[in-house]
Amino acid sequence: MKTKITELFGIEHPIIQGGMHFVGFAEMAAAVSEAGGLGIITGLTQGNPENLAKEIKRCREMTKKPFGVNLTFLPSVTPPDYPGYIRAIVEGGIKVVETAGNNPQKWLPTLKDAGIKVIHKCTSVRHSLKAEQIGCDAVSVDGFECGGHPGEDDVPNFILLPRAAEELKIPFVASGGMADGRSLVAALSLGADGMNMGTRFMATKEAPIHERVKQALVAATELDTRLVMRPLRNTERVLKNAAVDRLLEKEKALGAAIKFEDILPEVAGVYPKIMRDGDMDAGAWSGGMVAGLINDVPTVKELIDRIMAEADSIIASRLTGFMKA
């Protein structure tokens, strides 16, 4: 399948594996890239620029195909060593960076000078237009269904994607609710040039996370996510568990007086305990409503091949069949 996204990033299929905290290691990125998509190493998960440089090198030993790095710009009193991370990306020969969080404008000149293509994650049309204006090459448009941070506008992809298509000149991919060939064809029909999957890639053989996390996604339905941190205007969609129940009780009890410090036990430093150790109630962890469409744990290649075969069948048979002779 040939789209603006496959041409921009030099990949076979218009499928991107988004950055995911404590999931986006070399094994994950390499498996997606080897299967024809675009794998992404999550930069901040590596802990420091030196470890990111090692992870990029490790991924290069697993695949010769293009892969990228996610770099999330967070508001912080003591920010991560972003110049160091950028240096590791440039020196590692990375050609695609997925940016997220705050405006990446100040980092774009360095990335562009190194010939790096930038795709920025956006949860609204206005943010997408800003990304286009500052020089991003593409955007990932994240609908309200997505795992992680869906923004504060609550607009689902059936509205957000066609609105983005009306306004944007640069290509974009659909993120949030993407799981299979139906998702891909729907995204393409609404104006996207591909799709970004996070939660669905977690439930694969190669995902370097605990088996309990994968089975939790298989067992979950579309009704098993919750929105947390809404009162803090830092909304996150997470999978329901005991820690999330506690967090929501605190939000209810404290109301507008709630501070981030009040929920630290449920959100701070919990990812290694969940993703690595399989402690499923250690804290809140990101997951999308798409969990309702996850019924198995295939290899990444099996998943991507299945998506592309299904998309081909829908386009060639089902949709064509509706046309009058």
N, C-alpha and C positions, 0 to 999 in steps of 0.2 A: 504494500500500500504506500502510495506516494502522497505526502502532504507537505505543507510549508514547514512543519515541525521536523519531519524526517529529513528534509533537505537542509534545514538550518543546523541540525545537530549531527548529521551524517549517520543516522540510524536506520534500521530496516523497518521497524514497526513504530507507529506513533503512540508509544506507551512509555511513560516516564515513571520511575519509582521515586516518590518524593522523599525529602529528608525526614527521618524519624529518629527521635531521641532513643539512644541505646538499642537501635535496630539497624541503623545505617552504617554497618561496618563493611569491610572489603568483601566478605563472603556474599553479602546481600547485593551490593552494587555489581560485583563481577557476574553473578548469576543472571541478573536482569540484562546486563549488557551482552553477555554471551548468547542470550536467547533472542537478541535483536532489538531490545528496548534500550532505554538510557538509565543505567544504574547511578545511584547517588550515594556518596559517603557523607554522613552527617558530621560536619566540622566540629561543632562544640562538644559533641559526645566524646571526641578523642581526648579532651581535657586540656591540651596545650598544642601549640604549633608543631613542636617536635614530634609528638605522637601522630598528628595529622600527616606530616611528611612520611612517617613510617607506614601509615595506613594506605596512603596513595601508592607508595612503592610496592606494598603487599598486594594491592589490587592489580597493579600492572603485571605482577607475576601470574595472576589468575586469568587475565583477559587482555587481548590486544585491541579490543573494540573500545569505542568512546565511552567514558563514564565521567560523571561530574562530582562536584562537592556542594553541599548545602551549607550556607553560612547565614545564621539568624542573628540579626542585630537587635539586641535587647537593651531596654532602658535599665541602667544599673549604676549604682554609686561607684562600684569598682568594676568597670567593664572588662570583658575578656581581652586578651592581647590580639585585637583585630589586625593591626599591622603585621604581626607575626603569622597569623592564619593566612592573610592575603599573600604574604611572601612564600609560605609553604605551597599554596595553590599555584602561584606563578612558576616557582622553581620546580614544582612537580609536573609541569607540562600540562596541567588541566586546561581543557578548552571550553568547558561549560560550568557555570556556577549558578545554582539556584539560591537566590537571596530571599529572605523573609524577615518579618518584623518591621523595624524602623526603616525609613527611607535610606536606600543604599547609595545615594548620589555621590557622597564624598569619596567612595571607594571605586566608582565606575572608571575614572580616568586610568588608574593603575591596571584594572582588569582589561580595559579596552586596549591599552598600549601593548598588552601581552597577547592580544588576539583572542581574548576569552569572550564567549557569548554569555549573556546574562538573562536569566528568566526569573522574574520576581513574582512572589506569591501575593495575590490580592484578593480581598473579600468583597470588593465593591467596584462598580464601574469608575467612580471618581479616582480611586486609588490606581486602577489599571491605566487610566488616562495619564495620571501623574508619572507612572512608571514609563509609559511610552514617551512622555515629554522629556524626561531626564536622560533618555537614551538606552533603556533596556531593550533587548532584542525580541523578547517575548514575555508573556505573562501567564501565570497559572491562576485561573479564576476559580476561587474556592467558594462553593455554595454553602448554605446553612447546614446541609446534611453532613458536612465533612467532620472527621475526627480532628481533635486539636482545637485551634482557635478559629472560629467562623466569623469573627468580627461582631459588630453590634447592630447590624442592619436586618438580620434574619431573613435574607432573600434567598430562596432555594434556586437551584441551577436551572429549572425550567423557565425561570424569568431572567436570571442573571446572565446566562450564556447568550441568549439572543440580544439582550441589551448590550453586552460587551461587543457582539458582532456588529451591531449598529454603529458603535462609537469608535472602535479601535481600528488602526491601520496595521499594527504589528500582529503577528499570529499569536494565538493563545490556546492553552489546553484546559480542559474541564477537570476540576478536582472536587471530590466530595460525592459519594454515592457511586463511584466507578468500580465495577467488579468483573464485567464480562463483555462479550461481544455486543450484547444489547446496549450496554453503557456506551461503548465506543461509537456505534452507529448513531445512537441518539445524540451524543456530543457533537459528532460531525454534522448531523442534520441541523443542529441548533447554531452552527457557525464556528465551532472549535476546530482545530487542526490536529487534535489528539487528546489523550487523557493522561492524568496523573493519578496513580493509585498508591495509597499508603496502607490502610488497614488490610486490604486484600492481600498485599505482598507479605504481611506479617504471618499469615496462615499459609506458609509454603515450607517445604522441606529445608531449604537453604537458609531461611531466616534465622539468624544466630540468637534466638531467644528461647526461653524455657517452653517445653512442650505444654505446660499447663496454660500458658498464655494463648497458644495456638488453639487448644481445645476449648478455651473460654470463648474464643471468637466463633468457632464452629457451633457451639451450644447457644450462643446469643441470638436473639431475634432483633428486628428493627426497633423494638420497643425497649431495648435494654441499655440505651445510652441516657445520660443525664447532662444537663448544662450546669457547670459550677463556676464560681467567681463572677457571676453576673453583677452583683452589687459593687464589685471592684472595677467594673468595665474591662475585665480581662477574661471574658467568657471562654470557657473551654468545654468541648464535648468529650465526655469520658465514658468508659464502660461502668455500669452500675456494680458496686461492691460495698462491703461493710464500711470502708473508709469514706467512700462517697456519701453514704447515708449519714455518717457522722458530720461530714463537711456541710451537707445541706441543712442538717439540724442546727449547726452553728450559725449558718447564714440566716435561718429563720428566726432564731432566738435573738441574735445581735442586730439584725436589720441593717439600717443605714450606718450604724456605728461600727460595723465590722471593719477590721484592718487585716492586711495580709498576714501579719504576725499571728493572728488568731487561728489561721488555718495551716500554719507551717507544718505541723505533724502529718497532715494529709497530703501535702504537695512538695515538700522540700526533700530532695535527695532520695526519692522513693523509687526512681526508675531502675537502678541496679538491683534492688531487692525484688522487684517484680519481673523484669525482663531476664535477669541472669539467674536469680535464685528461685523464681516461681512462687514467691509469697504473694498470692493474689489479692490479699486484703491489706497490703502494706501501705497503700495510698491510691490516689487517683491517677489513672493512666489513660492517655488519649486513645479513642477508638470512634469510628464513624457508624452512622446508622446502616451503612453497607454491610455490617455484621450479619444482618438478616439475609443477605445473599451469599454468605460464605458457608458452604456445606462440606468442604473437604480440605485436605492439606496436600496439594500436589507439589511436584517440583516446579520451579519457576518456569522452566522450558515447557512443561506440560500445560501450565496455566496460560502462558502467552500464546502457544500454538493453538490452544483451545479457543482463546479469545479471537484470534485472527480467523480461524476456521468458521467460528460462529458468525463473526461480522461479515465475512465473505458470503455465507449462506443467506443471511438476512438481506443483504444488498442485492445479491444475484437472484434469489428465489422469491422470498417473501415480498419485498418491496416491488420488484419488477412484476410480480404476479398480480399486483393491484392495478397495474396500468392496462387500459383497454387496448385490444389488438388494433 
